Amino acid sequence: MTTLLHLLSHLAHVAYWYCCDFMVNLGNLTHSSYYEANTWVLLVLLPGLLALLIGVRVVQWFQLRQLRRRVGQRAFHQRPAC
């Protein structure tokens, strides 16, 4: 158990430093600071991506609902012939 905990702790440590290094490099590439890059990614990019994915899912739900109504509910519940 101790070995697993030590491994997970090491993995979290490496992931944290990788993300920090990525943000510092992103800030350097965009000629801004670490804090500005962090703000853009965490407060603009990720929520925007989440909203986009939720929107895609809602559109797919409406399209599937229309398709089920057009084809009929039975076609979706029949088992394929073996």
Order of alpha helices (4+ residues) and beta strands (2+ residues): alpha-alpha-alpha-alpha
